[in-house]
Amino acid sequence: MSRTLASAEPSPTLRAAPRHDAAGFRPDIEGLRALCVGAVVAFHAFPAMLPGGFIGVDVFFVISGFLITQLLLREIEATGRIDLVDFWARRIRRILPAATLVLCATAVMALFVSSIDARLLGRHLIAAALFYYNWRQAGEAVDYLAQDDRDNPLLHYWSLAVEEQFYLFWPLLLAGSVLLLKRCAPRQAAGAVIGFMIGVIAVVSLIYCVAVTSSNPALAFFDTFARAWQLLAGAMAAVVANGVGDHRQRVSGAIGVACIGVLIASCLVISERTAYPGVAAVAPTLAAALLLFFGGAPGTLPSTMLSAAPLRYVGRISFSWYLWHWPLIVFAGMSAAGTGEAPGEPGSAPAWIAIAVSFSLAAATYQFVERPFRHSAALKASRPKTYMIGGLLIAAGAASGLAMKAFGPDAVALGNGSFMSLTAIKQDRPVIYSDRCLLRFVDVDYASCVYGAKDGAKSVVLFGDSHAGNWFSALDIAAEKQGWRLLVRIKASCRPIEAAQVHGNGQAYPECEAWRRRVMAELKGTKPDLVVVSSMTNPLPAASEQVTFSQLASIAPTVVMRDTPVLPEAPGDCLKRTGNAGECVWRFEDLRSPNSYPKTQSAELPAGVSILDVNPRICPDGVCRAVTDGRVLMSDKHHLSDSFSHTLAGEFVRLLAPTGK
């Protein structure tokens, strides 16, 4: 395969942007990188203090698009072509050494963090090493029971995967465009045509981003094409700068200061409750692009501010600091879990220690890993050697993941002489998950989802959010035994309450209302013999509960399940952390919310509706134990394990028995 995809004839119409020196170095960009990484670190360590600090990643995208496109335009100007093999060799030297070092170090550190799920971390290591981590995370984000992101030490590698995918495809597209333009368009039109192409792709990407943010926020956050417009905003700034002279300096100061103000405001105003990226990402993205375009004029206030020596140093080590900070914050939080100190509070010692250690490691990594590989004369002189080193580094990262996945510590003691895999505990869920009868956030349509005695003369419907799944296995056994058909109508985080609902981050949840209306219409049409309704405890008003209970009572006798407690720690994690089932014990009264579902008192229930409370079986004698009757109680903090749910079948056998209705 040819190394290049463009003509060897120089193109005089693609001039490089004005620069500070002969190499095109922009000290202000180093300062901007420092602000970005500082915002991200502050958000991850103290999310309440800087709720929108995650927009620093968006600005990194814009910077990457700007610098990479500027570099490619200079190459086209000088040679009339893009040497793709050399471009990717530079990316290998720039990215892989530090990224792989942190991956392997994370695997080693995880061996000393007792509560880490080593096998799960192994799968994440592989995805990060092979640069498809954003897609893995997108898939996990739509899984309602995906682990808590704050326990995921490699979460931040999603943005690195997005950038590497951009580095793979953008040079190809730009090189192909230059080749086509040489044959089909006048030289004078080259810059305009490339700018038009960038604009079209960016607009399509932005429209897609806004649409997907509305329908599937988790996918939009990690989807490469939903983020492409941010990288292309930087690319557009680089292309437009080619045709603009030094008159920018007359307006650079005011615009640059305004852009910095927009970025600071975004860090304070935007939060995890904002529908993001979507429309909300336009302001910080546009501000970053304009700052790159205008902010580099020497002598202006923004350039002087961002070129300060301390900021420039932080900017130089920003890549390594970004890589190191998050694993250390996560591990510090896990280590502090048993001490009662909240790692995300502004005065938290574990968080401050993690920041300090990660900064020190970043400085060392920059000095002894990044710079030597990036500027290695031997690697620059030999592309085959560079690619061989790159292959070995990728293999090392993937191998660390394979090793953790295959051999990482996974067994936990149940306190009765037996052991169980932590992975098995977390996967101890009812079959409705694999059958897709517990609908995901984005789902509205559902299959028949018939269980129990499928040809039974009587039918019972299990209706609610994922906490209704707590009762599935027990009800399935009882329905089979009593000859009832069991229909499952369950959707993640969708309370069976007649009220508008939102996701945990505050974003609208229209799929919930659409699904709930569909289920209620089905129930009215089919008239089941019994409805069992369940919900996670929630802040919605009791009046909304009563409306739903009245609607259900008009259809069939209804049993409302009292909600289960939410544990402070997943039993499996506690068992792994402590190694002692006797320490994984919690008082029920300390866990039970005063607003436990249902809020409606028994005396206020409409005729035909009753409450069933099996919490005395779940937490006998007022004590919730991680291991109860030889079975792990829950697969996470608030979903009963399938194994334990089986032990509750007797409660539902009595419910479905002829005398129980």
Secondary structure as the mmCIF struct_conf table of DSSP 4:
data_model
#
loop_
_struct_conf.conf_type_id
_struct_conf.id
_struct_conf.beg_label_comp_id
_struct_conf.beg_label_asym_id
_struct_conf.beg_label_seq_id
_struct_conf.end_label_comp_id
_struct_conf.end_label_asym_id
_struct_conf.end_label_seq_id
BEND BEND1 ARG A 3 ARG A 3
STRN STRN1 THR A 4 THR A 4
BEND BEND2 LEU A 5 ALA A 6
BEND BEND3 ALA A 8 GLU A 9
TURN_TY1_P TURN_TY1_P1 PRO A 12 THR A 13
BEND BEND4 LEU A 14 LEU A 14
HELX_LH_PP_P HELX_LH_PP_P1 ARG A 15 PRO A 18
BEND BEND5 HIS A 20 ASP A 21
TURN_TY1_P TURN_TY1_P2 ALA A 22 ALA A 23
HELX_RH_AL_P HELX_RH_AL_P1 PRO A 27 ALA A 45
TURN_TY1_P TURN_TY1_P3 PRO A 47 MET A 49
BEND BEND6 LEU A 50 LEU A 50
TURN_TY1_P TURN_TY1_P4 PRO A 51 PHE A 54
HELX_RH_AL_P HELX_RH_AL_P2 ILE A 55 THR A 79
BEND BEND7 GLY A 80 ARG A 81
STRN STRN2 ASP A 83 ASP A 83
HELX_RH_AL_P HELX_RH_AL_P3 LEU A 84 ALA A 110
TURN_TY1_P TURN_TY1_P5 LEU A 111 PHE A 112
TURN_TY1_P TURN_TY1_P6 SER A 114 SER A 115
HELX_RH_AL_P HELX_RH_AL_P4 ALA A 118 ALA A 129
TURN_TY1_P TURN_TY1_P7 LEU A 130 PHE A 131
HELX_RH_AL_P HELX_RH_AL_P5 TYR A 133 ALA A 141
TURN_TY1_P TURN_TY1_P8 VAL A 142 VAL A 142
BEND BEND8 ASP A 143 ASP A 143
TURN_TY1_P TURN_TY1_P9 TYR A 144 LEU A 145
HELX_LH_PP_P HELX_LH_PP_P2 ALA A 146 ASP A 148
HELX_RH_3T_P HELX_RH_3T_P1 ASP A 149 ASP A 151
TURN_TY1_P TURN_TY1_P10 PRO A 153 HIS A 156
HELX_RH_AL_P HELX_RH_AL_P6 TYR A 157 CYS A 184
BEND BEND9 ALA A 185 ALA A 185
HELX_RH_3T_P HELX_RH_3T_P2 ARG A 187 ALA A 189
HELX_RH_AL_P HELX_RH_AL_P7 ALA A 190 SER A 215
HELX_RH_AL_P HELX_RH_AL_P8 PRO A 217 PHE A 222
HELX_RH_AL_P HELX_RH_AL_P9 THR A 224 ALA A 241
TURN_TY1_P TURN_TY1_P11 ASN A 242 GLY A 243
HELX_RH_3T_P HELX_RH_3T_P3 ASP A 246 ARG A 248
HELX_RH_AL_P HELX_RH_AL_P10 GLN A 249 VAL A 269
TURN_TY1_P TURN_TY1_P12 GLU A 272 ARG A 273
BEND BEND10 THR A 274 THR A 274
TURN_TY1_P TURN_TY1_P13 TYR A 276 GLY A 278
HELX_RH_3T_P HELX_RH_3T_P4 VAL A 279 ALA A 281
HELX_RH_AL_P HELX_RH_AL_P11 VAL A 282 PHE A 294
TURN_TY1_P TURN_TY1_P14 GLY A 295 GLY A 296
BEND BEND11 ALA A 297 ALA A 297
TURN_TY1_P TURN_TY1_P15 PRO A 298 GLY A 299
BEND BEND12 THR A 300 THR A 300
HELX_RH_AL_P HELX_RH_AL_P12 LEU A 301 LEU A 306
TURN_TY1_P TURN_TY1_P16 SER A 307 SER A 307
HELX_RH_AL_P HELX_RH_AL_P13 ALA A 309 ARG A 316
TURN_TY1_P TURN_TY1_P17 ILE A 317 ILE A 317
HELX_RH_AL_P HELX_RH_AL_P14 SER A 318 ALA A 336
TURN_TY1_P TURN_TY1_P18 ALA A 337 GLY A 340
TURN_TY1_P TURN_TY1_P19 PRO A 343 GLY A 344
BEND BEND13 GLU A 345 GLU A 345
TURN_TY1_P TURN_TY1_P20 PRO A 346 GLY A 347
HELX_RH_AL_P HELX_RH_AL_P15 ALA A 349 THR A 365
HELX_RH_PI_P HELX_RH_PI_P1 TYR A 366 GLU A 370
HELX_RH_AL_P HELX_RH_AL_P16 ARG A 371 ARG A 374
TURN_TY1_P TURN_TY1_P21 HIS A 375 HIS A 375
HELX_RH_AL_P HELX_RH_AL_P17 ALA A 377 ALA A 381
HELX_RH_AL_P HELX_RH_AL_P18 ARG A 383 PHE A 407
BEND BEND14 GLY A 408 GLY A 408
STRN STRN3 ALA A 411 ALA A 413
BEND BEND15 GLY A 415 GLY A 417
STRN STRN4 PHE A 419 SER A 421
HELX_RH_AL_P HELX_RH_AL_P19 LEU A 422 LYS A 426
TURN_TY1_P TURN_TY1_P22 GLN A 427 GLN A 427
TURN_TY1_P TURN_TY1_P23 VAL A 431 ARG A 436
STRN STRN5 LEU A 438 LEU A 439
TURN_TY1_P TURN_TY1_P24 PHE A 441 VAL A 442
STRN STRN6 VAL A 450 GLY A 452
BEND BEND16 ALA A 453 ALA A 453
TURN_TY1_P TURN_TY1_P25 LYS A 454 ASP A 455
BEND BEND17 ALA A 457 ALA A 457
STRN STRN7 LYS A 458 GLY A 464
BEND BEND18 ASP A 465 ASP A 465
HELX_RH_3T_P HELX_RH_3T_P5 SER A 466 TRP A 471
HELX_RH_AL_P HELX_RH_AL_P20 PHE A 472 GLN A 482
TURN_TY1_P TURN_TY1_P26 GLY A 483 GLY A 483
STRN STRN8 TRP A 484 LYS A 491
TURN_TY1_P TURN_TY1_P27 ALA A 492 SER A 493
BEND BEND19 PRO A 496 ALA A 499
STRN STRN9 VAL A 502 VAL A 502
TURN_TY1_P TURN_TY1_P28 GLY A 504 ASN A 505
BEND BEND20 GLY A 506 GLY A 506
STRN STRN10 ALA A 508 ALA A 508
HELX_RH_AL_P HELX_RH_AL_P21 PRO A 510 THR A 526
BEND BEND21 ASP A 529 ASP A 529
STRN STRN11 LEU A 530 SER A 534
BEND BEND22 PRO A 539 LEU A 540
HELX_RH_AL_P HELX_RH_AL_P22 ALA A 542 ALA A 553
TURN_TY1_P TURN_TY1_P29 SER A 554 ILE A 555
BEND BEND23 ALA A 556 ALA A 556
STRN STRN12 THR A 558 MET A 561
HELX_LH_PP_P HELX_LH_PP_P3 ARG A 562 LEU A 567
BEND BEND24 PRO A 568 GLU A 569
HELX_RH_AL_P HELX_RH_AL_P23 PRO A 571 THR A 578
BEND BEND25 GLY A 579 GLY A 579
HELX_RH_3T_P HELX_RH_3T_P6 ALA A 581 GLU A 583
STRN STRN13 VAL A 585 ARG A 587
HELX_RH_AL_P HELX_RH_AL_P24 PHE A 588 LEU A 591
TURN_TY1_P TURN_TY1_P30 PRO A 594 ASN A 595
HELX_LH_PP_P HELX_LH_PP_P4 SER A 596 SER A 596
BEND BEND26 TYR A 597 TYR A 597
HELX_LH_PP_P HELX_LH_PP_P5 PRO A 598 PRO A 598
BEND BEND27 THR A 600 THR A 600
HELX_RH_3T_P HELX_RH_3T_P7 SER A 602 GLU A 604
BEND BEND28 LEU A 605 LEU A 605
HELX_LH_PP_P HELX_LH_PP_P6 PRO A 606 PRO A 606
TURN_TY1_P TURN_TY1_P31 ALA A 607 GLY A 608
STRN STRN14 VAL A 609 LEU A 612
HELX_RH_AL_P HELX_RH_AL_P25 ASN A 615 ILE A 618
BEND BEND29 CYS A 619 CYS A 619
HELX_RH_3T_P HELX_RH_3T_P8 PRO A 620 GLY A 622
STRN STRN15 VAL A 623 ARG A 625
BEND BEND30 ALA A 626 ALA A 626
STRN STRN16 VAL A 627 THR A 628
TURN_TY1_P TURN_TY1_P32 ASP A 629 GLY A 630
STRN STRN17 ARG A 631 VAL A 632
BEND BEND31 LEU A 633 LEU A 633
STRN STRN18 MET A 634 MET A 634
BEND BEND32 SER A 635 HIS A 639
STRN STRN19 LEU A 640 LEU A 640
HELX_RH_AL_P HELX_RH_AL_P26 ASP A 642 HIS A 646
TURN_TY1_P TURN_TY1_P33 THR A 647 LEU A 648
HELX_RH_AL_P HELX_RH_AL_P27 ALA A 649 LEU A 656
BEND BEND33 ALA A 657 ALA A 657
HELX_RH_3T_P HELX_RH_3T_P9 PRO A 658 GLY A 660
#
